[in-house]
Amino acid sequence: MKRIRAYILALAAISLAACSNQPKVMENEAIQNIMTRVSVRAFTGEKISEAQLDTLLRAAMAAPSAINKQPWAFIVVTDEAKIAALGEALPYSRCGNKPAVAIIPCGDLGKAIPGEMADFWINDVSAATENLLLAAHAMGLGAVWTGLHPDMNRAKIVQNMLGLPEYIIPLCIVPVGVPAEQPEVKDKFKPENIHYNAW
Ligand SMILES: Cc1cc2nc3c(=O)[nH]c(=O)nc-3n(C[C@H](O)[C@H](O)[C@H](O)COP(=O)(O)O)c2cc1C
């Protein structure tokens, strides 16, 4: 099933490249994984294995970070009632759509660069989140980044619900699970976004 899905997604990416104004993307598994990732917002409710969860978290923590501070923490919500409660409180988080797990990448201000550069944590945790999304896709799972920070109302709801200390700032909620939908791959390549050597 996973192979068929990967094959269909690869075909979709190749035909997108053929139709669009971009040259054919390189035929490389990692590149294909990046080009075919889509946000998945509906899940079957099936569980994922411990090995899959471990791989997701290892992929997230493999991300680059400023001065290698790794100023992150990951709240892994596996409790069905808590996932459903997150979905109720924050409907746009898609936690009401039966994900197997909700992972909440957070900034740990205690580990962030002190002073003016502290906000680099946002870049670092964003890089970790993208790694998480790509790893989920590579494993045939679905996931979506749903935003919290800098909306402090949303972040506060999660802080209160999950008992996070003040210095742990939830960046987003990533529900992950077995996909119950196959959204189309989008072609976002726009040559006008590129500027060589100067604006
Ligand atoms: C910072 C950020 C916040 C987002 N917030 C939400 C959200 O609250 N709910 C949601 O369903 N999707 C959310 N998304 C997913 C975007 O809607 C999605 O990435 C975008 O439409 C492009 O689609 P794609 O991921 O399938 O390429 C968010 C993505 C980012 C990067």
The ligand as an SDF file (V2000), in Angstrom:
LIG
                    3D

 31 33  0  0  0  0  0  0  0  0999 V2000
    3.3890   28.5810   10.2000 C   0  0  0  0  0  0  0  0  0  0  0  0
    2.3190   27.6870    9.6260 C   0  0  0  0  0  0  0  0  0  0  0  0
    1.0650   27.6690   10.2210 C   0  0  0  0  0  0  0  0  0  0  0  0
    0.0670   26.8360    9.7070 C   0  0  0  0  0  0  0  0  0  0  0  0
   -1.1440   26.7630   10.3830 N   0  0  0  0  0  0  0  0  0  0  0  0
   -2.0720   25.8750    9.9460 C   0  0  0  0  0  0  0  0  0  0  0  0
   -3.2700   25.6890   10.6950 C   0  0  0  0  0  0  0  0  0  0  0  0
   -3.4850   26.3150   11.7290 O   0  0  0  0  0  0  0  0  0  0  0  0
   -4.1760   24.7730   10.2520 N   0  0  0  0  0  0  0  0  0  0  0  0
   -3.9580   24.0460    9.1070 C   0  0  0  0  0  0  0  0  0  0  0  0
   -4.8140   23.2370    8.7530 O   0  0  0  0  0  0  0  0  0  0  0  0
   -2.8280   24.2060    8.3720 N   0  0  0  0  0  0  0  0  0  0  0  0
   -1.8750   25.0930    8.7580 C   0  0  0  0  0  0  0  0  0  0  0  0
   -0.7010   25.2300    8.0670 N   0  0  0  0  0  0  0  0  0  0  0  0
   -0.4780   24.4320    6.8420 C   0  0  0  0  0  0  0  0  0  0  0  0
   -0.5780   25.3180    5.5970 C   0  0  0  0  0  0  0  0  0  0  0  0
   -1.9380   25.6720    5.3930 O   0  0  0  0  0  0  0  0  0  0  0  0
   -0.0120   24.5420    4.3890 C   0  0  0  0  0  0  0  0  0  0  0  0
    1.3400   24.2490    4.6170 O   0  0  0  0  0  0  0  0  0  0  0  0
   -0.1300   25.3500    3.0980 C   0  0  0  0  0  0  0  0  0  0  0  0
   -1.4900   25.5060    2.7350 O   0  0  0  0  0  0  0  0  0  0  0  0
    0.6060   24.7090    1.9370 C   0  0  0  0  0  0  0  0  0  0  0  0
    0.0990   23.4150    1.7080 O   0  0  0  0  0  0  0  0  0  0  0  0
    1.0490   22.1340    1.7530 P   0  0  0  0  0  0  0  0  0  0  0  0
    1.6160   22.0030    3.1360 O   0  0  0  0  0  0  0  0  0  0  0  0
    0.1330   20.9850    1.4000 O   0  0  0  0  0  0  0  0  0  0  0  0
    2.1450   22.3210    0.7490 O   0  0  0  0  0  0  0  0  0  0  0  0
    0.3020   26.0490    8.5520 C   0  0  0  0  0  0  0  0  0  0  0  0
    1.5830   26.0610    7.9780 C   0  0  0  0  0  0  0  0  0  0  0  0
    2.5720   26.8600    8.5080 C   0  0  0  0  0  0  0  0  0  0  0  0
    3.9700   26.8140    7.8930 C   0  0  0  0  0  0  0  0  0  0  0  0
  1  2  1  0
  2  3  1  0
  2 30  2  0
  3  4  2  0
  4  5  1  0
  4 28  1  0
  5  6  2  0
  6  7  1  0
  6 13  1  0
  7  8  2  0
  7  9  1  0
  9 10  1  0
 10 11  2  0
 10 12  1  0
 12 13  2  0
 13 14  1  0
 14 15  1  0
 14 28  1  0
 15 16  1  0
 16 17  1  0
 16 18  1  0
 18 19  1  0
 18 20  1  0
 20 21  1  0
 20 22  1  0
 22 23  1  0
 23 24  1  0
 24 25  2  0
 24 26  1  0
 24 27  1  0
 28 29  2  0
 29 30  1  0
 30 31  1  0
M  END
$$$$
